[in-house]
Amino acid sequence: MSGILGGFAVSEKYTVKVIFLRQFVDLIINLKTEIRYSQKPLYEILKSCSCGEPLRRYINSCVSHLKEKCFEDSWKEAFANLSKETGISKEKADVIINFGNELGSCDTQGQINYLEHNLNIIKTYLNEAIENKKTKGNLPIVLGASLSLSIAILFI
């Protein structure tokens, strides 16, 4: 039984990764829309952003750090543990961490172009994560069940 539960725990990383990347795609789309039409400050856009967990936790952390740090440093600090917490590879997490470097630092059209570029990158990551979840998501559960069954047979 513990093998199956262990398999579910490992399999959950695939789900968390897909959920986070979907939310991040939605965030970029929302940022693009807000910057284009409302022209609110980035702080206000992020503060009023309606995204779910796990992304909400990172956004809240970024917004709270903005009181004492610049946006770039706040973003980096908020997303520093992204790879460990979501299972996203270090290289892909670095792209998300570095996303805050240019955001809010140029004119409206420059920001929209930057967001569009990053949206294409993150969509690619999302498609990879969905494919990995489909192909590898059940493997840890099956292996855990097989291991548990093998141990049970040995004890019988």
SULNOR-V891914 format. One record per residue. RES is the residue in one small letter. PHI is phi in radians with two decimals (NA if undefined). PSI is psi in radians with two decimals (none if undefined). OMEGA is omega in whole degrees, 0 to 359 (* if undefined). Layout:
res=RES phi=PHI psi=PSI omega=OMEGA
res=RES phi=PHI psi=PSI omega=OMEGA
This chain:
res=m phi=NA psi=-0.70 omega=181
res=s phi=-1.16 psi=-0.51 omega=176
res=g phi=-1.12 psi=-0.69 omega=179
res=i phi=-1.16 psi=-0.78 omega=179
res=l phi=-1.10 psi=-0.69 omega=176
res=g phi=-1.09 psi=-0.69 omega=177
res=g phi=-1.09 psi=-0.71 omega=177
res=f phi=-1.11 psi=-0.70 omega=180
res=a phi=-1.09 psi=-0.76 omega=179
res=v phi=-1.20 psi=-0.72 omega=180
res=s phi=-1.12 psi=-0.53 omega=181
res=e phi=-1.06 psi=-0.53 omega=179
res=k phi=-1.02 psi=-0.66 omega=179
res=y phi=-1.11 psi=-0.72 omega=180
res=t phi=-1.18 psi=-0.79 omega=180
res=v phi=-1.06 psi=-0.72 omega=179
res=k phi=-1.06 psi=-0.80 omega=180
res=v phi=-1.13 psi=-0.77 omega=180
res=i phi=-1.07 psi=-0.83 omega=181
res=f phi=-1.06 psi=-0.83 omega=182
res=l phi=-1.15 psi=-0.63 omega=175
res=r phi=-1.08 psi=-0.78 omega=179
res=q phi=-1.13 psi=-0.64 omega=180
res=f phi=-1.20 psi=-0.67 omega=175
res=v phi=-1.05 psi=-0.80 omega=178
res=d phi=-1.07 psi=-0.68 omega=178
res=l phi=-1.08 psi=-0.80 omega=181
res=i phi=-1.10 psi=-0.74 omega=178
res=i phi=-1.09 psi=-0.75 omega=179
res=n phi=-1.11 psi=-0.78 omega=178
res=l phi=-1.05 psi=-0.76 omega=180
res=k phi=-1.05 psi=-0.78 omega=180
res=t phi=-1.14 psi=-0.84 omega=182
res=e phi=-1.12 psi=-0.74 omega=180
res=i phi=-1.16 psi=-0.70 omega=182
res=r phi=-1.20 psi=-0.77 omega=190
res=y phi=-1.83 psi=-0.64 omega=184
res=s phi=-1.64 psi=-0.49 omega=182
res=q phi=0.91 psi=0.61 omega=174
res=k phi=-1.28 psi=2.77 omega=174
res=p phi=-1.13 psi=2.64 omega=182
res=l phi=-0.97 psi=-0.68 omega=178
res=y phi=-0.99 psi=-0.82 omega=181
res=e phi=-1.16 psi=-0.68 omega=180
res=i phi=-1.11 psi=-0.82 omega=181
res=l phi=-1.18 psi=-0.68 omega=180
res=k phi=-1.09 psi=-0.65 omega=182
res=s phi=-1.65 psi=0.03 omega=182
res=c phi=-1.10 psi=2.33 omega=180
res=s phi=-1.84 psi=1.54 omega=176
res=c phi=-2.21 psi=2.70 omega=183
res=g phi=-1.61 psi=-3.08 omega=176
res=e phi=-1.30 psi=2.50 omega=10
res=p phi=-1.57 psi=-0.21 omega=184
res=l phi=-1.09 psi=-0.64 omega=182
res=r phi=-0.96 psi=-0.70 omega=180
res=r phi=-1.05 psi=-0.74 omega=180
res=y phi=-1.20 psi=-0.73 omega=180
res=i phi=-1.13 psi=-0.76 omega=178
res=n phi=-1.06 psi=-0.71 omega=178
res=s phi=-1.10 psi=-0.76 omega=179
res=c phi=-1.07 psi=-0.83 omega=181
res=v phi=-1.08 psi=-0.72 omega=181
res=s phi=-1.19 psi=-0.55 omega=178
res=h phi=-1.32 psi=-0.30 omega=182
res=l phi=-1.15 psi=-0.30 omega=179
res=k phi=-1.18 psi=-0.53 omega=182
res=e phi=-2.11 psi=-0.08 omega=183
res=k phi=-2.35 psi=2.86 omega=175
res=c phi=-1.27 psi=2.91 omega=184
res=f phi=-1.06 psi=-0.81 omega=183
res=e phi=-1.00 psi=-0.82 omega=180
res=d phi=-1.20 psi=-0.66 omega=178
res=s phi=-1.10 psi=-0.76 omega=180
res=w phi=-1.10 psi=-0.84 omega=181
res=k phi=-1.06 psi=-0.76 omega=181
res=e phi=-1.17 psi=-0.69 omega=181
res=a phi=-1.15 psi=-0.63 omega=185
res=f phi=-1.76 psi=0.18 omega=186
res=a phi=-1.00 psi=-0.64 omega=183
res=n phi=-1.75 psi=0.35 omega=184
res=l phi=-0.98 psi=-0.80 omega=183
res=s phi=-1.07 psi=-0.78 omega=181
res=k phi=-1.18 psi=-0.70 omega=187
res=e phi=-1.41 psi=-0.45 omega=184
res=t phi=-2.01 psi=-0.23 omega=182
res=g phi=1.46 psi=0.09 omega=176
res=i phi=-1.25 psi=2.43 omega=182
res=s phi=-1.05 psi=2.72 omega=182
res=k phi=-1.02 psi=-0.73 omega=181
res=e phi=-1.11 psi=-0.75 omega=180
res=k phi=-1.25 psi=-0.64 omega=177
res=a phi=-1.13 psi=-0.64 omega=178
res=d phi=-1.08 psi=-0.64 omega=177
res=v phi=-1.10 psi=-0.75 omega=180
res=i phi=-1.20 psi=-0.71 omega=178
res=i phi=-1.11 psi=-0.73 omega=181
res=n phi=-1.38 psi=-0.12 omega=177
res=f phi=-0.98 psi=-0.62 omega=182
res=g phi=-1.29 psi=-0.17 omega=183
res=n phi=-1.07 psi=-0.77 omega=185
res=e phi=-1.78 psi=-0.22 omega=184
res=l phi=-1.14 psi=2.23 omega=178
res=g phi=1.42 psi=0.13 omega=185
res=s phi=-1.86 psi=0.06 omega=179
res=c phi=-2.50 psi=-3.05 omega=182
res=d phi=-1.19 psi=3.00 omega=185
res=t phi=-1.00 psi=-0.84 omega=182
res=q phi=-1.14 psi=-0.66 omega=177
res=g phi=-1.10 psi=-0.70 omega=178
res=q phi=-1.18 psi=-0.71 omega=179
res=i phi=-1.10 psi=-0.76 omega=177
res=n phi=-1.08 psi=-0.73 omega=178
res=y phi=-1.09 psi=-0.76 omega=179
res=l phi=-1.13 psi=-0.71 omega=179
res=e phi=-1.10 psi=-0.74 omega=178
res=h phi=-1.06 psi=-0.83 omega=180
res=n phi=-1.21 psi=-0.57 omega=177
res=l phi=-1.06 psi=-0.75 omega=178
res=n phi=-1.11 psi=-0.70 omega=179
res=i phi=-1.13 psi=-0.86 omega=183
res=i phi=-1.17 psi=-0.60 omega=176
res=k phi=-1.10 psi=-0.66 omega=176
res=t phi=-1.09 psi=-0.78 omega=178
res=y phi=-1.08 psi=-0.71 omega=180
res=l phi=-1.10 psi=-0.79 omega=179
res=n phi=-1.08 psi=-0.69 omega=176
res=e phi=-1.10 psi=-0.76 omega=181
res=a phi=-1.13 psi=-0.69 omega=178
res=i phi=-1.12 psi=-0.77 omega=179
res=e phi=-1.11 psi=-0.75 omega=177
res=n phi=-1.10 psi=-0.68 omega=179
res=k phi=-1.13 psi=-0.70 omega=179
res=k phi=-1.16 psi=-0.76 omega=186
res=t phi=-1.51 psi=-0.60 omega=186
res=k phi=-2.01 psi=-0.12 omega=186
res=g phi=-1.09 psi=-0.61 omega=181
res=n phi=-1.59 psi=-0.22 omega=182
res=l phi=-1.00 psi=-0.83 omega=179
res=p phi=-1.08 psi=-0.58 omega=179
res=i phi=-1.20 psi=-0.79 omega=179
res=v phi=-1.11 psi=-0.77 omega=179
res=l phi=-1.11 psi=-0.72 omega=178
res=g phi=-1.11 psi=-0.74 omega=178
res=a phi=-1.14 psi=-0.73 omega=179
res=s phi=-1.11 psi=-0.74 omega=179
res=l phi=-1.10 psi=-0.78 omega=179
res=s phi=-1.09 psi=-0.76 omega=179
res=l phi=-1.12 psi=-0.72 omega=178
res=s phi=-1.09 psi=-0.74 omega=179
res=i phi=-1.15 psi=-0.69 omega=179
res=a phi=-1.10 psi=-0.72 omega=178
res=i phi=-1.13 psi=-0.67 omega=179
res=l phi=-1.10 psi=-0.64 omega=181
res=f phi=-1.37 psi=-0.31 omega=180
res=i phi=-1.44 psi=none omega=*
